[in-house]
Amino acid sequence: MSDDLQSELAVVRQQIDSVDRQLLELLNQRARHAQQVGEIKARHGEAGFIYRPEREAQVLQRIQESNPGPLSNESVTWFFREVMSACLSLEQPLGIAFLGPLGTFSESAATKHFGHAARLMPQISIDDVFREVEACHADYAVVPIENSTEGAIGRTLDLLLTTPLRICGEVVLRIHQHLLSNESSLRSIAKVFSHAQSLAQCHEWLNRSLPLAQRIPVGSNAQAAQLAAAEAGAAAIAGQAAAERYHLPELASNIEDEPNNTTRFVVLGRHDAGPSGRDKTSLIMSAHNQTGALSQLLAPFSDAGVSMTRLESRPARHTLWEYVFFVDLDGHRDDAPVRGALAELGRRAPYLKLLGSYPVAAY
């Protein structure tokens, strides 16, 4: 390395070191301000909920809008989420329940939304995830609600019917499926473990690449990775988190049939989220069993100019051959058009339950 090159690099590296010192001071300054917020809330008796979804969403939106690059919005969003997560943990690490074990896509969604300073609480079933928050053992739950290729997660929808919890956020996670195995060749794979949904999401790839391998559905992709790691001739379909946690090499990457395979998760808590400026409202309603009943229920939304982004039917659990409808709307329930449409819907629907208004996911 020439003297000129070393000299030029030394100047730039000194500048980087100077910026790092400034960053460190600014990060700690931000943390001190966050501590002051907690102290002010405590003095006014409002220290119960230290996490405000709408405030976090506003910060991330502002950061993205003012980002000049060269870092991407995805990178700066990740960085500031981690900063906010670390600052919140100075008051109290948030306990986050999700469908375990560790290494699942649900863990990835929980970490994406709450950062690595959160206290992760994996559960063995979606029912247990709900119960942990309902019993105040955890602060929030992160549960899958729909996949772009396989549709709604039925158990989550069923539990939303009866839970007192509120939806206060959402997470959208791009799903990359990998074939994980200690084997070095596809020819050595005799069986494939995975969650049933992941097997379905990779159905065509399996038909082409492993037509003779036995497909074995298990409770989670992380469990599949555990099983594959312990058995010769076995592989698992799972994500990057499972590969790293269970030390399984990727024998084939990105094997999902649909290149835009995405899962949407909702964040559940014991409180509402205030308006953030870019919000979504979710609700459950039923309709009278008569011609035109559903269209009459949907009319208040179009009349108020409120966009409906999702309509999902689900059998009612209390009455045979009757259905309830899960609806997502653009806007917060405190927005005037949404508020007016919901008031009219309440007069028309036999059953109406607001699941929550919350910030739209920051990608």
Secondary structure as the mmCIF struct_conf table of DSSP 4:
data_model
#
loop_
_struct_conf.conf_type_id
_struct_conf.id
_struct_conf.beg_label_comp_id
_struct_conf.beg_label_asym_id
_struct_conf.beg_label_seq_id
_struct_conf.end_label_comp_id
_struct_conf.end_label_asym_id
_struct_conf.end_label_seq_id
HELX_RH_AL_P HELX_RH_AL_P1 ASP A 3 ARG A 43
TURN_TY1_P TURN_TY1_P1 HIS A 44 GLY A 45
BEND BEND1 GLY A 48 GLY A 48
HELX_RH_AL_P HELX_RH_AL_P2 PRO A 53 SER A 66
BEND BEND2 GLY A 69 LEU A 71
HELX_RH_AL_P HELX_RH_AL_P3 ASN A 73 GLU A 91
HELX_LH_PP_P HELX_LH_PP_P1 PRO A 93 LEU A 94
STRN STRN1 GLY A 95 LEU A 99
BEND BEND3 GLY A 100 PRO A 101
TURN_TY1_P TURN_TY1_P2 LEU A 102 GLY A 103
BEND BEND4 THR A 104 THR A 104
HELX_RH_AL_P HELX_RH_AL_P4 PHE A 105 PHE A 114
TURN_TY1_P TURN_TY1_P3 HIS A 116 ALA A 117
BEND BEND5 ALA A 118 ALA A 118
STRN STRN2 ARG A 119 GLN A 123
BEND BEND6 ILE A 124 SER A 125
HELX_RH_AL_P HELX_RH_AL_P5 ILE A 126 GLU A 134
TURN_TY1_P TURN_TY1_P4 ALA A 135 CYS A 136
BEND BEND7 HIS A 137 ASP A 139
STRN STRN3 TYR A 140 ASN A 147
TURN_TY1_P TURN_TY1_P5 SER A 148 GLU A 150
STRN STRN4 GLY A 151 ALA A 152
HELX_RH_AL_P HELX_RH_AL_P6 GLY A 154 THR A 162
STRN STRN5 ARG A 166 ARG A 174
STRN STRN6 HIS A 178 LEU A 180
BEND BEND8 ASN A 182 ASN A 182
BEND BEND9 SER A 184 SER A 185
HELX_RH_3T_P HELX_RH_3T_P1 LEU A 186 SER A 188
STRN STRN7 LYS A 191 HIS A 195
HELX_RH_AL_P HELX_RH_AL_P7 ALA A 196 GLN A 201
TURN_TY1_P TURN_TY1_P6 CYS A 202 CYS A 202
HELX_RH_AL_P HELX_RH_AL_P8 HIS A 203 SER A 209
TURN_TY1_P TURN_TY1_P7 PRO A 211 LEU A 212
BEND BEND10 ALA A 213 ALA A 213
STRN STRN8 GLN A 214 VAL A 218
BEND BEND11 GLY A 219 GLY A 219
HELX_RH_AL_P HELX_RH_AL_P9 ASN A 221 ALA A 229
TURN_TY1_P TURN_TY1_P8 ALA A 230 ALA A 230
BEND BEND12 GLU A 231 GLU A 231
TURN_TY1_P TURN_TY1_P9 ALA A 232 GLY A 233
STRN STRN9 ALA A 234 ALA A 238
HELX_RH_AL_P HELX_RH_AL_P10 GLN A 240 ARG A 245
TURN_TY1_P TURN_TY1_P10 TYR A 246 HIS A 247
STRN STRN10 GLU A 250 ALA A 252
BEND BEND13 ASP A 257 GLU A 258
TURN_TY1_P TURN_TY1_P11 PRO A 259 ASN A 260
STRN STRN11 THR A 262 GLY A 269
BEND BEND14 ARG A 270 HIS A 271
BEND BEND15 GLY A 277 ARG A 278
STRN STRN12 ASP A 279 SER A 286
BEND BEND16 ASN A 289 GLN A 290
TURN_TY1_P TURN_TY1_P12 THR A 291 GLY A 292
HELX_RH_AL_P HELX_RH_AL_P11 ALA A 293 ALA A 304
TURN_TY1_P TURN_TY1_P13 GLY A 305 GLY A 305
HELX_LH_PP_P HELX_LH_PP_P2 VAL A 306 SER A 307
STRN STRN13 MET A 308 PRO A 315
BEND BEND17 ARG A 317 THR A 319
TURN_TY1_P TURN_TY1_P14 LEU A 320 TRP A 321
STRN STRN14 TYR A 323 ASP A 330
BEND BEND18 GLY A 331 GLY A 331
TURN_TY1_P TURN_TY1_P15 ARG A 333 ASP A 334
BEND BEND19 ASP A 335 ASP A 335
HELX_RH_AL_P HELX_RH_AL_P12 ALA A 336 ARG A 348
BEND BEND20 PRO A 350 PRO A 350
STRN STRN15 TYR A 351 PRO A 359
HELX_LH_PP_P HELX_LH_PP_P3 VAL A 360 ALA A 362
#
